[in-house]
């Protein structure tokens, strides 16, 4: 059997995990789902950062209303982090002949 897809669900403003109850019930056998907590921060960027901090390495994402806006910010931050990591891997270390990044463990 295939590995379950990681799915992060982001509710809308003033909504809770209850919003996603039908999806949690219907998709429970094919997806490892978690509902994000967007109540602990006061900016979209901070909320997205906190969700990314606890999200699996690879995941699908769904958001409703404000959760959709947060989802766009998650995608933006994840892409920026990926681009930054890729850029760091390709920088030449002083005195080296190859493109390496000790901080990222690239070879």
C-alpha positions in Angstrom: 0.0 0.0 0.0 1.3 3.5 -0.8 2.4 5.9 1.9 -0.3 8.3 3.0 -0.1 11.8 1.7 0.6 14.4 4.4 -2.1 17.0 4.3 -2.1 20.3 6.2 -5.5 22.0 6.5 -5.7 25.7 7.5 -9.1 26.9 8.7 -10.6 30.3 8.1 -10.8 33.2 10.5 -12.6 32.2 13.7 -12.9 28.6 12.5 -11.6 25.6 14.3 -10.7 22.0 13.5 -14.5 21.3 13.4 -14.5 23.1 10.0 -12.6 20.2 8.5 -14.5 17.3 10.2 -16.0 16.0 7.0 -12.6 15.9 5.2 -10.9 14.4 8.3 -13.5 11.6 8.2 -13.6 11.1 4.5 -9.8 11.2 3.8 -8.5 9.6 7.0 -7.6 6.3 5.2 -5.6 8.0 2.5 -4.0 11.0 4.1 -2.1 11.8 7.3 -3.9 15.1 8.1 -3.3 17.8 10.6 -5.2 21.0 11.1 -3.0 24.1 11.6 -3.4 26.4 14.6 -3.5 29.9 13.3 -4.5 31.5 16.6 -1.1 32.1 18.2 0.3 34.9 16.0 -0.8 38.3 14.8 0.5 38.4 11.2 0.1 36.1 8.1 3.9 35.8 7.9 4.2 34.7 11.5 1.3 32.3 11.3 2.8 30.7 8.1 6.2 30.5 9.7 4.8 28.7 12.7 2.8 26.2 10.5 5.9 25.5 8.4 7.9 24.9 11.6 5.8 21.9 12.6 4.7 20.7 9.1 6.2 17.5 7.6 9.0 18.0 5.0 6.6 17.2 2.2 2.9 17.9 2.4 -0.2 19.0 0.5 -1.9 22.1 1.6 -5.6 23.3 1.8 -6.9 26.5 3.2 -10.4 28.1 3.4 -10.9 31.9 3.4 -8.2 33.4 5.6 -6.6 29.9 5.7 -6.2 30.3 1.9 -4.3 33.5 2.4 -2.1 31.8 5.0 -1.6 28.9 2.6 -0.3 31.3 -0.1 2.1 32.8 2.5 3.3 29.2 3.4 4.0 28.5 -0.3 5.8 31.8 -0.6 8.0 31.2 2.4 8.7 27.6 1.5 9.7 28.6 -2.0 12.0 31.3 -0.6 13.6 28.9 1.8 14.1 26.4 -1.1 15.6 29.0 -3.3 17.9 30.2 -0.6 19.1 26.7 0.2 19.7 26.0 -3.5 21.7 29.2 -3.8 23.8 28.4 -0.8 24.6 24.9 -2.2 26.0 26.5 -5.4 28.2 29.1 -3.8 31.9 28.3 -3.9 33.6 28.1 -0.5 36.7 30.3 -0.3 39.7 28.4 -1.6 37.7 25.5 -3.0 37.5 24.3 -6.5 33.9 22.9 -6.2 30.5 24.3 -5.4 29.9 23.3 -1.7 28.0 24.4 1.3 29.2 22.9 4.6 26.2 24.4 6.4 23.8 22.4 4.3 26.0 19.3 4.1 26.0 19.4 0.3 28.6 17.4 -1.6 
